[in-house]
Amino acid sequence: MQDLKISLIQSDINWEDVGANLAMFEEKIWRISGPTDIIILPEMFTTGFTMNASKHAEMMNMRTSKWMRQMAEQTGALILGSYICNVHDRYYNRLLWMEPNGQHKSYDKRHLFRMANEHKVYSPGESTLVATWKGWRICPQICYDLRFPVWSRNRFDHETQKLNYDVLLYVANWPQVRINAWETLLRARAIENLSYVVGVNRVGIDADGMEYNGNSAVIGPKGDTIFSIDGIEAEKTIELSANALLSFRDKFPAYLDGDDFSIEQGEFEEDFL
């Protein structure tokens, strides 16, 4: 493992305007200074957190995925972000993992935000995604998933003698009214999983009058805030130290005392590259 550069894009989102958002995020991507390994966009970055899925859903390998492939190819970085995907007339809040060579993976949001009736519009995902990039094992999840620690538990593999992942990552539309929970849970997930945690949230006010103040953050495995930004649009690149992570795990191997468990609905899907 070498150190990993992660670029966070904290932005307002044009409500239900895919074309405007793709153009805007392309401009923001090109404003990232210097080389980077991963570029992270917010949840539903093409539309905002809309329940109007039937109007804005796309099939895989269409407009948004083609745009993400282009951005990944041109920047040489892994691009991550979620959008509305139609699979056999079922709608998913789908995070797309797009590599520069066009290889891609996806994660469908497992926990749907019932307080906004997301569970009535979208179908839940059935498995986690853990994949490798630049030697780092990364587990991306979406917004409300943050509240459910079992789903993100970093388990120790006794055969490989390694933890399941090194970075737990959340893309979100997390409103300001509950931002204290966002900040607290990001730190909690880092501490309990002995991993870096990255959260990328949006700013602005959506068509439903919901206000977002960002607070995108990078949290270290001790629960320390390495970076956080509140209230403004920004592009920021943070370098994650492999040595700091591995040294802390060696000195404080709490994962060796973790509890064994299984998940009845859905299985953990791991992709070894």
GIKALIN-V452462 format. One record per residue. N is the residue number from 1. RES is the residue in three letters. PHI is phi in degrees with one decimal (NA if undefined). PSI is psi as a letter, one per 20 degrees, with the letter a starting at -180 (NA if undefined). Layout:
[[N,RES,PHI,PSI] [N,RES,PHI,PSI]]
This chain:
[[1,MET,NA,p] [2,GLN,-101.2,r] [3,ASP,-60.1,q] [4,LEU,-120.4,p] [5,LYS,-96.2,p] [6,ILE,-118.7,p] [7,SER,-106.6,p] [8,LEU,-99.5,p] [9,ILE,-115.0,o] [10,GLN,-99.9,o] [11,SER,-146.4,q] [12,ASP,-71.3,r] [13,ILE,-132.1,p] [14,ASN,-71.7,p] [15,TRP,-64.8,o] [16,GLU,53.3,k] [17,ASP,-124.7,n] [18,VAL,-61.0,g] [19,GLY,-59.8,g] [20,ALA,-64.1,h] [21,ASN,-70.3,g] [22,LEU,-63.0,g] [23,ALA,-64.5,g] [24,MET,-65.6,g] [25,PHE,-69.6,h] [26,GLU,-62.1,g] [27,GLU,-62.8,g] [28,LYS,-67.4,h] [29,ILE,-61.6,g] [30,TRP,-74.5,i] [31,ARG,-86.5,i] [32,ILE,-64.4,p] [33,SER,-88.8,p] [34,GLY,80.8,r] [35,PRO,-69.0,q] [36,THR,-146.2,q] [37,ASP,-96.2,h] [38,ILE,-138.7,p] [39,ILE,-117.6,p] [40,ILE,-116.3,p] [41,LEU,-106.1,q] [42,PRO,-69.6,r] [43,GLU,-63.5,q] [44,MET,43.9,l] [45,PHE,-68.8,i] [46,THR,-90.6,i] [47,THR,-137.4,h] [48,GLY,83.8,r] [49,PHE,-79.6,m] [50,THR,-99.2,q] [51,MET,-98.1,j] [52,ASN,-87.6,l] [53,ALA,-67.2,h] [54,SER,-61.4,h] [55,LYS,-82.8,h] [56,HIS,-115.2,i] [57,ALA,-68.2,q] [58,GLU,-122.7,q] [59,MET,-74.7,q] [60,MET,-61.1,q] [61,ASN,66.0,k] [62,MET,-108.9,b] [63,ARG,-56.9,g] [64,THR,-69.7,g] [65,SER,-66.4,h] [66,LYS,-66.4,h] [67,TRP,-63.9,g] [68,MET,-63.6,h] [69,ARG,-64.0,g] [70,GLN,-62.5,g] [71,MET,-64.5,g] [72,ALA,-65.3,g] [73,GLU,-64.4,g] [74,GLN,-74.1,h] [75,THR,-93.7,i] [76,GLY,73.4,j] [77,ALA,-113.0,q] [78,LEU,-72.2,p] [79,ILE,-111.6,p] [80,LEU,-129.0,p] [81,GLY,178.7,q] [82,SER,-110.3,q] [83,TYR,-150.7,r] [84,ILE,-89.4,p] [85,CYS,-118.1,p] [86,ASN,-104.4,o] [87,VAL,-126.4,o] [88,HIS,53.6,l] [89,ASP,64.7,k] [90,ARG,-117.9,p] [91,TYR,-102.2,p] [92,TYR,-130.0,q] [93,ASN,-84.7,n] [94,ARG,-107.6,p] [95,LEU,-86.4,p] [96,LEU,-105.4,p] [97,TRP,-102.7,o] [98,MET,-117.3,p] [99,GLU,-95.4,q] [100,PRO,-59.8,h] [101,ASN,-87.2,j] [102,GLY,91.6,i] [103,GLN,-66.2,p] [104,HIS,-144.9,q] [105,LYS,-138.0,r] [106,SER,-143.7,q] [107,TYR,-133.1,p] [108,ASP,-97.7,p] [109,LYS,-52.5,p] [110,ARG,-81.3,g] [111,HIS,-100.1,o] [112,LEU,-95.8,p] [113,PHE,-75.9,n] [114,ARG,-66.1,h] [115,MET,-65.8,i] [116,ALA,-113.4,j] [117,ASN,64.0,k] [118,GLU,-60.6,h] [119,HIS,-68.7,i] [120,LYS,-87.6,i] [121,VAL,-108.3,g] [122,TYR,-107.8,q] [123,SER,-94.5,q] [124,PRO,-78.9,q] [125,GLY,-70.8,r] [126,GLU,-117.3,i] [127,SER,-151.2,q] [128,THR,-81.1,r] [129,LEU,-121.2,p] [130,VAL,-129.4,p] [131,ALA,-137.2,r] [132,THR,-107.2,p] [133,TRP,-143.4,p] [134,LYS,56.0,k] [135,GLY,84.4,i] [136,TRP,-101.5,p] [137,ARG,-91.0,p] [138,ILE,-126.2,p] [139,CYS,-120.1,o] [140,PRO,-91.1,p] [141,GLN,-137.8,r] [142,ILE,-130.8,o] [143,CYS,42.2,d] [144,TYR,-58.3,h] [145,ASP,-54.5,h] [146,LEU,-57.8,h] [147,ARG,-80.6,i] [148,PHE,-122.5,n] [149,PRO,-66.5,h] [150,VAL,-63.6,h] [151,TRP,-65.7,h] [152,SER,-106.7,j] [153,ARG,-59.0,p] [154,ASN,-89.0,o] [155,ARG,-94.8,q] [156,PHE,-90.0,p] [157,ASP,-93.4,o] [158,HIS,-70.6,h] [159,GLU,-75.0,g] [160,THR,-88.1,i] [161,GLN,60.1,k] [162,LYS,-135.7,q] [163,LEU,-74.2,q] [164,ASN,-62.2,h] [165,TYR,-145.7,r] [166,ASP,-111.2,h] [167,VAL,-132.7,p] [168,LEU,-105.2,p] [169,LEU,-129.9,p] [170,TYR,-123.7,p] [171,VAL,-103.3,q] [172,ALA,-151.8,q] [173,ASN,-122.7,m] [174,TRP,-102.2,o] [175,PRO,-72.1,q] [176,GLN,-59.8,h] [177,VAL,-61.9,h] [178,ARG,-119.9,k] [179,ILE,-68.9,h] [180,ASN,-62.5,h] [181,ALA,-65.6,g] [182,TRP,-55.7,g] [183,GLU,-64.1,g] [184,THR,-66.5,g] [185,LEU,-71.8,h] [186,LEU,-59.7,g] [187,ARG,-66.6,g] [188,ALA,-62.8,g] [189,ARG,-62.5,h] [190,ALA,-67.3,g] [191,ILE,-64.7,g] [192,GLU,-72.7,h] [193,ASN,-105.2,j] [194,LEU,47.6,l] [195,SER,-141.9,r] [196,TYR,-70.2,q] [197,VAL,-127.2,p] [198,VAL,-120.8,p] [199,GLY,-122.7,p] [200,VAL,-117.6,o] [201,ASN,-117.3,r] [202,ARG,-96.3,r] [203,VAL,-124.7,r] [204,GLY,99.6,a] [205,ILE,-124.3,p] [206,ASP,-89.0,a] [207,ALA,-67.6,i] [208,ASP,-88.9,j] [209,GLY,81.7,j] [210,MET,-80.3,p] [211,GLU,-99.1,p] [212,TYR,-126.4,p] [213,ASN,-117.8,j] [214,GLY,78.1,e] [215,ASN,57.7,k] [216,SER,-59.6,q] [217,ALA,-152.6,q] [218,VAL,-120.8,p] [219,ILE,-114.4,p] [220,GLY,-80.8,r] [221,PRO,-66.0,i] [222,LYS,-89.9,i] [223,GLY,92.4,j] [224,ASP,-83.1,q] [225,THR,-82.9,o] [226,ILE,-78.6,h] [227,PHE,-155.2,q] [228,SER,-154.6,q] [229,ILE,-139.3,p] [230,ASP,-122.0,p] [231,GLY,86.4,i] [232,ILE,-129.2,q] [233,GLU,-74.6,q] [234,ALA,-163.9,q] [235,GLU,-121.2,p] [236,LYS,-139.5,p] [237,THR,-107.7,p] [238,ILE,-120.5,p] [239,GLU,-99.1,p] [240,LEU,-91.7,p] [241,SER,-87.5,o] [242,ALA,-66.9,g] [243,ASN,-62.9,g] [244,ALA,-62.6,g] [245,LEU,-65.7,g] [246,LEU,-67.8,h] [247,SER,-65.3,g] [248,PHE,-65.4,g] [249,ARG,-63.0,h] [250,ASP,-67.2,h] [251,LYS,-79.9,h] [252,PHE,-135.7,m] [253,PRO,-82.1,l] [254,ALA,-62.0,h] [255,TYR,-61.5,h] [256,LEU,-68.9,i] [257,ASP,-105.8,j] [258,GLY,-70.6,q] [259,ASP,-88.3,p] [260,ASP,-78.6,q] [261,PHE,-160.5,r] [262,SER,-133.5,q] [263,ILE,-106.2,p] [264,GLU,-69.8,g] [265,GLN,-105.0,o] [266,GLY,88.6,q] [267,GLU,-120.9,q] [268,PHE,-75.3,p] [269,GLU,-104.3,o] [270,GLU,-113.7,q] [271,ASP,-121.4,o] [272,PHE,-90.8,o] [273,LEU,-103.7,NA]]
